[in-house]
Amino acid sequence: MTEPQHPIPEQELPGTEAEVADPEPVPEEHQVAFDINDFPGGARSAIEAVLMVIDEPVTEEALAAALELPVEDVGAVLDDLAQEYADTHRGFMLRRLGGGWRIYTRPEYASVVERFLLGGQQARLTQAALETLAVIAYRQPVSRARIGAIRGVNVDGVVRTLLARGMVTEVGQDPGAGAVLYGTTDLFLQRMGLNSLDDLPALAPYLPSAEVLEELAAEGLA
């Protein structure tokens, strides 16, 4: 007895048009299709929606890619929003810091926010931590030994604190000594209100004379 034959689907028959047809594109997983103009507020409101959910600054390029808009259009909308928030005295502002855009509470309301979040207790860096952070910011990449030589004290504990706070990070190793080198993070730029390290205030007015610097360098302290 012969086995019953099952018909072969037409698309699997060799030599048919179905075999040589281009495969249908597979949609990307979780991708949501939309037309930005279908939203009531258009691109402006869509950008605001994204800004409300990010937890770190987002670049104009990233917003443009996600919303399928020209980078120039996104930049113009962000500038308009920032100006509108400033003109209407909102409790928040839109700023470009650390290479990206993010909504921040206005400095005038810092006491209100701190009281709500911290119960009146302000979590601030100590003077030692601020001094160490300043050394890293201006001398990066820099090792713990060099930081300690500049400050004149052991900085191991302070550096660990700054690492835990996310203000500094390991950026490499000294090719000669093999010591870990430290630098500041994007969080540092955000907390300091800077767009980049180029915005750090110039140190020239506060530095000792060239003769003093040469003496310190000769002693291995600069």
VOKOLGU-398533 format. One line per 3 residues: their letters; for each residue x, y, z of N, C-alpha, C. Coordinates in nm, 2 decimals. Example, Ala and Ser with C-alpha at 12.3 -4.5 7.8 and 13.67 -1.06 7.14 Angstrom:
2
as	1.32,-0.57,0.78,1.23,-0.45,0.78,1.32,-0.33,0.78 ~ 1.28,-0.22,0.71,1.37,-0.11,0.71,1.29,0.00,0.79
This chain:
222
mte	0.09,-0.12,0.00,0.00,0.00,0.00,0.09,0.12,0.00 ~ 0.05,0.21,-0.08,0.13,0.34,-0.09,0.08,0.44,0.01 ~ 0.18,0.52,0.06,0.14,0.62,0.15,0.07,0.73,0.08
pqh	-0.03,0.79,0.15,-0.11,0.90,0.08,-0.01,1.02,0.06 ~ -0.03,1.08,-0.05,0.06,1.19,-0.09,-0.01,1.32,-0.05 ~ 0.07,1.41,0.02,0.02,1.54,0.06,0.06,1.64,-0.05
pip	-0.03,1.73,-0.09,0.01,1.82,-0.19,0.12,1.92,-0.14 ~ 0.21,1.95,-0.22,0.32,2.05,-0.19,0.27,2.19,-0.21 ~ 0.28,2.27,-0.11,0.23,2.41,-0.13,0.29,2.47,-0.25
eqe	0.22,2.55,-0.32,0.27,2.61,-0.45,0.40,2.69,-0.43 ~ 0.41,2.76,-0.32,0.53,2.84,-0.30,0.65,2.76,-0.28 ~ 0.64,2.63,-0.25,0.76,2.55,-0.23,0.80,2.47,-0.36
lpg	0.72,2.48,-0.47,0.75,2.40,-0.59,0.87,2.47,-0.65 ~ 0.97,2.39,-0.69,1.09,2.45,-0.75,1.06,2.51,-0.89 ~ 1.12,2.62,-0.91,1.11,2.69,-1.04,0.99,2.78,-1.05
tea	0.91,2.79,-0.94,0.79,2.88,-0.95,0.83,3.02,-0.91 ~ 0.75,3.11,-0.94,0.77,3.25,-0.92,0.79,3.28,-0.77 ~ 0.72,3.20,-0.68,0.72,3.22,-0.54,0.86,3.19,-0.49
eva	0.93,3.10,-0.55,1.07,3.07,-0.49,1.17,3.18,-0.51 ~ 1.15,3.25,-0.62,1.25,3.36,-0.65,1.21,3.50,-0.60 ~ 1.09,3.51,-0.55,1.04,3.64,-0.50,1.12,3.68,-0.38
dpe	1.14,3.81,-0.37,1.21,3.87,-0.25,1.13,3.84,-0.12 ~ 1.20,3.80,-0.02,1.13,3.78,0.11,1.08,3.91,0.17 ~ 0.96,3.90,0.24,0.91,4.02,0.30,0.99,4.06,0.41
pvp	1.01,4.19,0.43,1.10,4.24,0.54,1.04,4.21,0.68 ~ 1.12,4.17,0.77,1.08,4.13,0.90,1.08,4.26,0.99 ~ 0.97,4.29,1.05,0.97,4.42,1.13,1.06,4.40,1.25
eeh	1.12,4.51,1.29,1.21,4.51,1.41,1.12,4.48,1.54 ~ 1.18,4.41,1.63,1.10,4.37,1.75,1.07,4.49,1.83 ~ 0.94,4.50,1.87,0.89,4.61,1.96,0.89,4.75,1.89
qva	0.92,4.75,1.76,0.92,4.88,1.70,0.78,4.93,1.68 ~ 0.75,5.06,1.71,0.61,5.11,1.70,0.61,5.21,1.58 ~ 0.53,5.19,1.49,0.52,5.27,1.37,0.42,5.39,1.40
fdi	0.46,5.51,1.37,0.37,5.63,1.39,0.41,5.74,1.29 ~ 0.32,5.83,1.28,0.35,5.95,1.20,0.35,6.06,1.30 ~ 0.45,6.13,1.32,0.47,6.24,1.42,0.36,6.34,1.41
ndf	0.31,6.36,1.28,0.21,6.47,1.26,0.07,6.42,1.31 ~ 0.05,6.29,1.34,-0.08,6.25,1.39,-0.10,6.28,1.53 ~ 0.00,6.32,1.61,-0.02,6.36,1.75,-0.07,6.50,1.76
pgg	-0.16,6.52,1.86,-0.22,6.65,1.87,-0.12,6.77,1.87 ~ -0.01,6.75,1.94,0.08,6.86,1.95,0.20,6.84,1.86 ~ 0.20,6.75,1.77,0.30,6.73,1.67,0.44,6.70,1.74
ars	0.54,6.74,1.67,0.68,6.71,1.71,0.71,6.77,1.85 ~ 0.66,6.89,1.87,0.68,6.96,2.00,0.64,6.88,2.12 ~ 0.52,6.83,2.11,0.47,6.75,2.23,0.53,6.62,2.24
aie	0.57,6.56,2.12,0.64,6.43,2.12,0.77,6.44,2.19 ~ 0.84,6.55,2.16,0.97,6.57,2.22,0.96,6.59,2.37 ~ 0.86,6.67,2.41,0.83,6.69,2.56,0.80,6.56,2.63
avl	0.73,6.47,2.56,0.70,6.34,2.62,0.82,6.26,2.65 ~ 0.92,6.26,2.55,1.04,6.19,2.57,1.12,6.25,2.68 ~ 1.13,6.38,2.69,1.21,6.45,2.79,1.16,6.42,2.93
mvi	1.03,6.39,2.94,0.97,6.36,3.07,1.01,6.22,3.13 ~ 1.06,6.13,3.04,1.09,6.00,3.09,1.24,5.96,3.09 ~ 1.32,6.05,3.04,1.47,6.02,3.04,1.53,6.04,3.18
dep	1.63,5.97,3.21,1.70,5.99,3.34,1.84,6.04,3.32 ~ 1.88,6.07,3.20,2.01,6.13,3.17,1.99,6.21,3.04 ~ 2.08,6.31,3.02,2.06,6.40,2.90,2.06,6.32,2.77
vte	1.97,6.37,2.68,1.96,6.30,2.55,2.01,6.40,2.44 ~ 2.08,6.35,2.34,2.13,6.43,2.24,2.02,6.46,2.13 ~ 2.04,6.57,2.06,1.95,6.60,1.95,1.95,6.49,1.84
eal	2.06,6.43,1.82,2.07,6.32,1.72,1.98,6.20,1.77 ~ 1.99,6.17,1.90,1.91,6.05,1.94,1.76,6.08,1.93 ~ 1.72,6.20,1.97,1.58,6.24,1.96,1.53,6.23,1.81
aaa	1.62,6.29,1.72,1.58,6.29,1.58,1.57,6.15,1.52 ~ 1.66,6.06,1.56,1.65,5.92,1.52,1.52,5.85,1.57 ~ 1.49,5.87,1.69,1.37,5.81,1.75,1.24,5.86,1.69
lel	1.24,5.99,1.66,1.11,6.05,1.62,1.11,6.07,1.46 ~ 1.22,6.02,1.40,1.23,6.03,1.25,1.21,6.17,1.20 ~ 1.29,6.26,1.26,1.28,6.40,1.23,1.43,6.45,1.20
pve	1.44,6.56,1.12,1.57,6.62,1.09,1.63,6.67,1.22 ~ 1.76,6.66,1.24,1.83,6.71,1.36,1.80,6.86,1.38 ~ 1.81,6.93,1.27,1.79,7.08,1.28,1.65,7.11,1.33
dvg	1.55,7.04,1.29,1.41,7.06,1.34,1.40,7.03,1.49 ~ 1.47,6.92,1.54,1.47,6.89,1.68,1.54,7.00,1.76 ~ 1.65,7.04,1.71,1.73,7.15,1.78,1.64,7.28,1.79
avl	1.57,7.31,1.69,1.49,7.43,1.69,1.38,7.42,1.79 ~ 1.31,7.30,1.80,1.21,7.28,1.90,1.26,7.29,2.04 ~ 1.38,7.23,2.06,1.44,7.23,2.20,1.47,7.37,2.24
ddl	1.52,7.45,2.15,1.55,7.59,2.18,1.42,7.67,2.21 ~ 1.32,7.64,2.14,1.19,7.71,2.16,1.13,7.67,2.30 ~ 1.14,7.54,2.33,1.09,7.50,2.46,1.16,7.56,2.57
aqe	1.29,7.56,2.56,1.38,7.62,2.67,1.34,7.76,2.69 ~ 1.32,7.84,2.58,1.28,7.98,2.60,1.15,8.00,2.66 ~ 1.05,7.91,2.61,0.91,7.92,2.67,0.91,7.89,2.82
yad	0.98,7.79,2.86,0.99,7.76,3.00,1.05,7.87,3.08 ~ 1.15,7.94,3.03,1.21,8.05,3.10,1.12,8.17,3.10 ~ 1.05,8.20,2.99,0.96,8.32,2.99,0.84,8.30,3.07
thr	0.79,8.18,3.09,0.67,8.16,3.17,0.69,8.12,3.32 ~ 0.82,8.13,3.36,0.86,8.11,3.50,0.81,7.98,3.56 ~ 0.84,7.87,3.48,0.80,7.74,3.53,0.89,7.70,3.64
gfm	0.85,7.59,3.71,0.94,7.54,3.82,1.05,7.46,3.77 ~ 1.06,7.44,3.64,1.16,7.36,3.58,1.21,7.43,3.46 ~ 1.33,7.39,3.41,1.39,7.45,3.29,1.45,7.34,3.20
lrr	1.46,7.37,3.08,1.53,7.28,2.98,1.66,7.33,2.95 ~ 1.77,7.25,2.98,1.90,7.29,2.96,1.98,7.19,2.88 ~ 2.08,7.23,2.81,2.18,7.15,2.74,2.30,7.14,2.82
lgg	2.32,7.02,2.88,2.44,7.00,2.97,2.49,6.86,2.93 ~ 2.63,6.85,2.94,2.69,6.72,2.92,2.67,6.67,2.78 ~ 2.65,6.76,2.68,2.63,6.72,2.55,2.49,6.68,2.51
gwr	2.39,6.69,2.60,2.26,6.65,2.58,2.16,6.74,2.65 ~ 2.03,6.72,2.62,1.92,6.80,2.68,1.85,6.72,2.78 ~ 1.81,6.80,2.89,1.73,6.73,2.99,1.65,6.84,3.07
iyt	1.54,6.80,3.13,1.46,6.90,3.21,1.52,6.89,3.36 ~ 1.54,7.01,3.41,1.59,7.02,3.55,1.50,7.11,3.63 ~ 1.49,7.10,3.76,1.42,7.19,3.84,1.50,7.32,3.85
rpe	1.43,7.43,3.86,1.50,7.56,3.86,1.58,7.58,4.00 ~ 1.69,7.64,4.00,1.77,7.65,4.12,1.70,7.73,4.23 ~ 1.61,7.82,4.19,1.53,7.89,4.29,1.45,7.80,4.38
yas	1.42,7.68,4.34,1.33,7.59,4.41,1.41,7.48,4.47 ~ 1.54,7.49,4.48,1.62,7.39,4.54,1.58,7.35,4.68 ~ 1.55,7.45,4.76,1.52,7.42,4.90,1.39,7.34,4.91
vve	1.29,7.37,4.82,1.16,7.30,4.82,1.19,7.15,4.79 ~ 1.27,7.13,4.68,1.29,7.00,4.63,1.37,6.92,4.74 ~ 1.47,6.98,4.80,1.55,6.91,4.90,1.47,6.88,5.02
rfl	1.38,6.96,5.06,1.30,6.93,5.18,1.20,6.82,5.15 ~ 1.15,6.81,5.02,1.06,6.70,4.99,1.13,6.57,4.98 ~ 1.25,6.57,4.91,1.32,6.45,4.89,1.41,6.40,5.01
lgg	1.46,6.49,5.08,1.56,6.46,5.19,1.51,6.49,5.33 ~ 1.38,6.53,5.34,1.33,6.57,5.47,1.41,6.68,5.54 ~ 1.46,6.77,5.46,1.54,6.88,5.51,1.68,6.86,5.53
qqa	1.73,6.74,5.51,1.87,6.71,5.52,1.94,6.72,5.38 ~ 2.04,6.80,5.37,2.11,6.82,5.24,2.22,6.73,5.23 ~ 2.22,6.65,5.12,2.33,6.55,5.10,2.44,6.63,5.01
rlt	2.54,6.68,5.08,2.64,6.76,5.01,2.77,6.69,5.02 ~ 2.86,6.72,4.93,3.00,6.67,4.93,3.07,6.75,5.04 ~ 3.16,6.68,5.11,3.25,6.75,5.21,3.35,6.84,5.14
qaa	3.41,6.92,5.22,3.52,7.01,5.16,3.63,6.93,5.10 ~ 3.67,6.82,5.17,3.77,6.74,5.12,3.74,6.67,4.98 ~ 3.61,6.63,4.97,3.56,6.57,4.85,3.56,6.68,4.73
let	3.52,6.80,4.77,3.51,6.90,4.67,3.66,6.94,4.62 ~ 3.75,6.94,4.71,3.89,6.98,4.67,3.95,6.87,4.59 ~ 3.92,6.74,4.62,3.97,6.63,4.54,3.91,6.63,4.41
lav	3.78,6.66,4.40,3.71,6.66,4.27,3.76,6.77,4.18 ~ 3.80,6.88,4.24,3.85,6.99,4.16,3.99,6.95,4.10 ~ 4.07,6.88,4.18,4.20,6.84,4.13,4.18,6.74,4.01
iay	4.09,6.65,4.03,4.06,6.55,3.92,4.01,6.62,3.80 ~ 3.92,6.72,3.82,3.86,6.79,3.70,3.96,6.86,3.62 ~ 4.06,6.93,3.69,4.15,7.01,3.62,4.28,6.93,3.57
rqp	4.31,6.82,3.64,4.43,6.75,3.61,4.41,6.62,3.54 ~ 4.29,6.58,3.51,4.26,6.45,3.45,4.32,6.43,3.32 ~ 4.36,6.30,3.29,4.35,6.18,3.38,4.47,6.19,3.48
vsr	4.43,6.15,3.61,4.53,6.17,3.72,4.52,6.05,3.81 ~ 4.63,6.01,3.87,4.63,5.90,3.97,4.60,5.94,4.11 ~ 4.57,5.85,4.20,4.55,5.88,4.34,4.68,5.94,4.40
ari	4.79,5.88,4.36,4.91,5.93,4.42,4.94,6.08,4.39 ~ 4.91,6.12,4.26,4.93,6.26,4.22,4.83,6.35,4.29 ~ 4.70,6.30,4.30,4.60,6.38,4.37,4.65,6.40,4.52
gai	4.69,6.29,4.58,4.74,6.30,4.72,4.86,6.40,4.73 ~ 4.95,6.39,4.64,5.06,6.48,4.64,5.02,6.63,4.63 ~ 4.92,6.66,4.54,4.88,6.79,4.53,4.80,6.84,4.65
rgv	4.72,6.76,4.71,4.65,6.80,4.83,4.72,6.78,4.96 ~ 4.83,6.70,4.96,4.91,6.68,5.08,4.85,6.59,5.18 ~ 4.75,6.51,5.14,4.69,6.41,5.23,4.66,6.29,5.15
nvd	4.63,6.18,5.23,4.58,6.06,5.16,4.44,6.08,5.11 ~ 4.41,6.04,4.99,4.28,6.07,4.93,4.21,5.94,4.89 ~ 4.25,5.82,4.94,4.19,5.70,4.90,4.04,5.69,4.93
gvv	4.01,5.73,5.06,3.87,5.73,5.10,3.78,5.83,5.02 ~ 3.84,5.94,5.00,3.76,6.05,4.93,3.74,6.00,4.78 ~ 3.84,5.95,4.72,3.82,5.90,4.58,3.71,5.79,4.58
rtl	3.71,5.70,4.67,3.61,5.60,4.68,3.47,5.66,4.69 ~ 3.46,5.76,4.77,3.33,5.83,4.78,3.29,5.89,4.65 ~ 3.38,5.96,4.58,3.34,6.02,4.45,3.31,5.91,4.35
lar	3.38,5.80,4.35,3.34,5.69,4.26,3.20,5.64,4.29 ~ 3.17,5.62,4.42,3.03,5.58,4.46,2.93,5.68,4.42 ~ 2.96,5.80,4.43,2.86,5.91,4.39,2.85,5.92,4.24
gmv	2.93,5.86,4.16,2.93,5.87,4.02,2.99,5.99,3.96 ~ 3.06,6.07,4.04,3.12,6.19,4.00,3.25,6.17,3.92 ~ 3.33,6.06,3.95,3.45,6.03,3.88,3.45,5.88,3.84
tev	3.54,5.85,3.75,3.54,5.71,3.71,3.68,5.68,3.66 ~ 3.72,5.55,3.65,3.85,5.51,3.61,3.85,5.52,3.46 ~ 3.96,5.59,3.41,3.97,5.62,3.27,4.09,5.55,3.20
gqd	4.16,5.47,3.28,4.28,5.41,3.22,4.39,5.38,3.32 ~ 4.51,5.35,3.27,4.62,5.33,3.36,4.74,5.41,3.31 ~ 4.82,5.45,3.40,4.95,5.52,3.37,5.04,5.41,3.30
pga	5.08,5.44,3.18,5.16,5.34,3.11,5.30,5.31,3.17 ~ 5.35,5.41,3.25,5.47,5.39,3.32,5.46,5.32,3.45 ~ 5.38,5.37,3.54,5.37,5.32,3.68,5.26,5.22,3.69
gav	5.17,5.21,3.59,5.06,5.12,3.60,4.95,5.16,3.70 ~ 4.95,5.28,3.75,4.85,5.33,3.84,4.72,5.36,3.77 ~ 4.61,5.34,3.84,4.48,5.37,3.78,4.46,5.52,3.77
lyg	4.41,5.57,3.66,4.39,5.71,3.63,4.24,5.74,3.64 ~ 4.21,5.86,3.69,4.07,5.90,3.72,4.04,6.02,3.64 ~ 3.91,6.03,3.60,3.86,6.15,3.53,3.71,6.17,3.58
ttd	3.66,6.28,3.54,3.52,6.31,3.58,3.42,6.25,3.48 ~ 3.29,6.25,3.52,3.19,6.18,3.44,3.09,6.28,3.39 ~ 3.00,6.23,3.31,2.89,6.32,3.26,2.80,6.37,3.38
lfl	2.79,6.29,3.48,2.71,6.33,3.60,2.78,6.46,3.66 ~ 2.91,6.46,3.67,2.99,6.57,3.72,2.95,6.70,3.64 ~ 2.95,6.69,3.51,2.91,6.80,3.42,2.77,6.85,3.45
qrm	2.68,6.75,3.47,2.54,6.79,3.50,2.53,6.86,3.63 ~ 2.59,6.81,3.74,2.58,6.86,3.87,2.65,7.00,3.88 ~ 2.75,7.02,3.80,2.82,7.15,3.80,2.76,7.25,3.70
gln	2.66,7.21,3.62,2.60,7.30,3.53,2.69,7.33,3.41 ~ 2.77,7.23,3.37,2.86,7.25,3.26,2.82,7.17,3.13 ~ 2.85,7.23,3.02,2.82,7.15,2.89,2.93,7.06,2.86
sld	3.06,7.10,2.89,3.18,7.03,2.86,3.29,7.07,2.96 ~ 3.40,7.00,2.96,3.51,7.04,3.04,3.57,7.18,3.00 ~ 3.55,7.21,2.87,3.60,7.34,2.83,3.53,7.46,2.90
dlp	3.42,7.43,2.97,3.35,7.54,3.04,3.40,7.56,3.18 ~ 3.49,7.48,3.22,3.55,7.49,3.36,3.61,7.63,3.37 ~ 3.60,7.70,3.48,3.66,7.83,3.49,3.81,7.82,3.48
ala	3.87,7.93,3.42,4.02,7.93,3.40,4.08,7.94,3.54 ~ 4.19,7.86,3.56,4.26,7.86,3.68,4.37,7.96,3.69 ~ 4.41,8.03,3.58,4.52,8.12,3.58,4.52,8.22,3.69
pyl	4.40,8.28,3.72,4.41,8.39,3.83,4.44,8.33,3.97 ~ 4.42,8.20,3.98,4.44,8.14,4.12,4.57,8.06,4.13 ~ 4.64,8.05,4.03,4.77,7.97,4.03,4.88,8.05,4.09
psa	4.98,7.98,4.15,5.10,8.05,4.19,5.18,8.09,4.07 ~ 5.29,8.17,4.10,5.37,8.21,3.99,5.44,8.10,3.92 ~ 5.50,8.12,3.81,5.57,8.02,3.73,5.69,7.97,3.81
evl	5.76,8.05,3.89,5.87,8.01,3.97,5.83,7.91,4.07 ~ 5.72,7.94,4.14,5.67,7.84,4.24,5.63,7.71,4.18 ~ 5.56,7.72,4.06,5.52,7.59,4.00,5.64,7.51,3.96
eel	5.75,7.57,3.92,5.87,7.50,3.88,5.93,7.43,4.00 ~ 5.93,7.50,4.12,5.98,7.44,4.24,5.90,7.32,4.28 ~ 5.76,7.33,4.27,5.68,7.22,4.31,5.70,7.10,4.21
aae	5.71,7.13,4.08,5.74,7.03,3.99,5.87,6.95,4.02 ~ 5.97,7.03,4.05,6.10,6.97,4.09,6.09,6.88,4.21 ~ 6.00,6.91,4.30,5.98,6.83,4.42,5.88,6.72,4.40
gla	5.83,6.71,4.28,5.73,6.61,4.25,5.59,6.63,4.31 ~ 5.56,6.76,4.34,5.43,6.79,4.40,5.33,6.86,4.30 ~ 5.37,6.88,4.17,5.28,6.94,4.08,5.28,6.86,3.95
